[in-house]
Amino acid sequence: MSSTGYATANHSTFTLTIDGMTCGHCVQAVTKALVGVQGVGVRSVVVGNAEITAPDGLTVARAMASLEEAGYSARVSETPGESDSRAGCCG
């Protein structure tokens, strides 16, 4: 699967809540970090969250580690769209 965001039959969709995103630059940085993770498809990225496709939880964990390396903390959302942007922008 490519990083274009199109899921295959073996991929599930996950919504990540991403702390610290407050602007368009953050959206670009998060998108770049996610696209670089093998197996992750990026469906959408907006301030505060991202919707990705991945084959398993290990791949989601790698996506979250990539976001941490980019200066953001992330968690799988229980409720789509939940966000906490208390951390600073653009790291």
FENMO-V799347 format. One record per residue. N is the residue number from 1. RES is the residue in three letters. PHI is phi in whole degrees, -180 to 180 (* if undefined). PSI is psi in degrees with one decimal (* if undefined). NEAR is the number of other C-alpha atoms within 12 Angstrom. Layout:
n/res/phi/psi/near
N/RES/PHI/PSI/NEAR
N/RES/PHI/PSI/NEAR
//
This chain:
n/res/phi/psi/near
1/MET/*/140.5/20
2/SER/-86/175.0/21
3/SER/-88/18.9/24
4/THR/-78/-11.9/23
5/GLY/102/4.2/26
6/TYR/-92/121.2/22
7/ALA/-81/151.0/23
8/THR/-101/177.8/18
9/ALA/-60/-26.9/11
10/ASN/-96/10.6/14
11/HIS/-113/143.5/23
12/SER/-110/160.5/24
13/THR/-98/136.0/29
14/PHE/-128/139.8/36
15/THR/-105/125.6/32
16/LEU/-106/131.8/39
17/THR/-90/127.1/32
18/ILE/-120/117.1/44
19/ASP/-82/141.9/37
20/GLY/99/-5.2/32
21/MET/-84/124.7/35
22/THR/-137/-2.8/26
23/CYS/-154/176.2/21
24/GLY/-61/-35.8/17
25/HIS/-62/-39.4/18
26/CYS/-63/-43.2/30
27/VAL/-59/-44.1/29
28/GLN/-64/-42.8/23
29/ALA/-65/-41.5/31
30/VAL/-67/-43.9/46
31/THR/-59/-45.8/36
32/LYS/-61/-43.3/25
33/ALA/-63/-40.4/29
34/LEU/-73/-40.5/44
35/VAL/-62/-28.0/32
36/GLY/-77/-3.9/25
37/VAL/-96/117.9/29
38/GLN/-60/131.9/24
39/GLY/94/-10.6/31
40/VAL/-96/130.6/42
41/GLY/-106/134.2/36
42/VAL/-99/113.3/39
43/ARG/-87/-43.7/26
44/SER/-162/150.9/29
45/VAL/-137/124.5/32
46/VAL/-133/166.3/30
47/VAL/-56/119.7/31
48/GLY/102/-22.3/35
49/ASN/-160/165.9/40
50/ALA/-140/145.3/44
51/GLU/-111/122.6/37
52/ILE/-127/163.8/41
53/THR/-116/145.6/36
54/ALA/-157/153.6/37
55/PRO/-78/-21.9/24
56/ASP/-164/172.6/19
57/GLY/-65/-30.6/20
58/LEU/-63/-40.7/15
59/THR/-66/-38.4/25
60/VAL/-63/-40.9/34
61/ALA/-62/-39.1/26
62/ARG/-65/-37.2/25
63/ALA/-64/-43.1/42
64/MET/-67/-35.6/37
65/ALA/-66/-38.6/23
66/SER/-64/-39.1/27
67/LEU/-66/-39.4/36
68/GLU/-62/-41.4/22
69/GLU/-62/-29.5/19
70/ALA/-83/-4.4/28
71/GLY/102/15.0/23
72/TYR/-123/149.6/37
73/SER/-106/146.0/31
74/ALA/-141/154.7/36
75/ARG/-147/155.4/31
76/VAL/-73/129.0/27
77/SER/-77/138.5/23
78/GLU/-78/-38.6/12
79/THR/-119/121.7/13
80/PRO/-53/132.6/18
81/GLY/92/-5.3/23
82/GLU/-67/140.8/21
83/SER/-149/148.5/27
84/ASP/-140/104.8/22
85/SER/-107/41.3/22
86/ARG/-71/-27.5/14
87/ALA/-71/162.0/18
88/GLY/-71/159.3/17
89/CYS/-89/147.0/24
90/CYS/58/33.3/21
91/GLY/20/*/20
//
